[in-house]
């Protein structure tokens, strides 16, 4: 189940980075 956890972590990081990038572009 380690792979699943790593994938979930990657998705979370990508989502957070995408949100911050959008906010920076807006600001």
Backbone as a ProteinNet text record, in pm:
[ID]
protein_1_A
[PRIMARY]
XXXXXXXXXXXXXXXXXXXXXXXXXXX
[TERTIARY]
83.6	0	87.4	216.5	304.6	288.8	275.3	261.7	139	29	-95.3	-76.3	-8.3	16.3	102.9	204.7	293.4	216.9	131.8	51.6	-40.4	-105.4	-196.9	-120.2	-0.4	81.4	118.8	155.4	191.8	74.2	-44.3	-164.1	-191.5	-177.2	-201.8	-103.7	23.2	126.1	97.5	65	35.6	-83.6	-185.7	-306.2	-270.9	-194.2	-155.1	-71.7	23.3	108.1	24.5	-74.4	-160.7	-241.4	-292.2	-372.1	-286.2	-168.1	-80.5	-39.9	-14.5	24.4	-88.4	-211.9	-326.6	-341.2	-322.2	-335.1	-227.2	-106.7	2	-26.7	-78.3	-110.3	-218.7	-316.8	-425.5	-371.5	-287.7	-234.7	-130.2
-120.9	0	126.4	106.5	223.9	302.9	229.5	295.9	385.8	334.8	412.8	541.1	530.3	648.2	749.5	701.9	791.7	862.1	787.6	847.1	954.5	922.8	1019.4	1145	1127.4	1241.4	1325.5	1259	1330.7	1412.6	1351.5	1421.2	1543.2	1525.9	1638	1751	1717.5	1819.7	1891.3	1815	1875.6	1969.5	1927.9	2010.8	2139.5	2128	2246.1	2340.2	2286.2	2369.2	2439.2	2366.8	2425.7	2540.7	2521.7	2626.7	2749.9	2729.9	2843.1	2914.5	2838.5	2898	2986.1	2937	3014.6	3142.5	3129.3	3246.2	3348.9	3303.3	3394.9	3464	3389.2	3448.3	3554.6	3525.7	3619.5	3747	3727.6	3842	3913.7
0	0	0	0.3	-0.3	-130.1	-240.8	-371.1	-371.2	-319.3	-316.3	-236.5	-123.4	-39.4	-113.2	-182	-256.9	-367.3	-437.6	-545.2	-488.4	-376.6	-314.4	-274.4	-220.5	-179.9	-302.1	-410.5	-533.7	-584.5	-586.3	-633.8	-546.6	-416.3	-323.6	-349.6	-364.8	-389.4	-521.5	-625.4	-755.8	-744.3	-673.7	-658.3	-584.4	-476.5	-398.9	-484.6	-560	-645.1	-751.6	-806.3	-908.1	-851.2	-729.1	-665.4	-637.5	-582	-551.2	-680	-786.6	-914.1	-967	-958.4	-1005.3	-923.8	-791.8	-704.6	-737.7	-763.7	-797.2	-929.9	-1026	-1156.2	-1139	-1053.8	-1029.2	-965	-862.5	-788.8	-874.4
[MASK]
+++++++++++++++++++++++++++

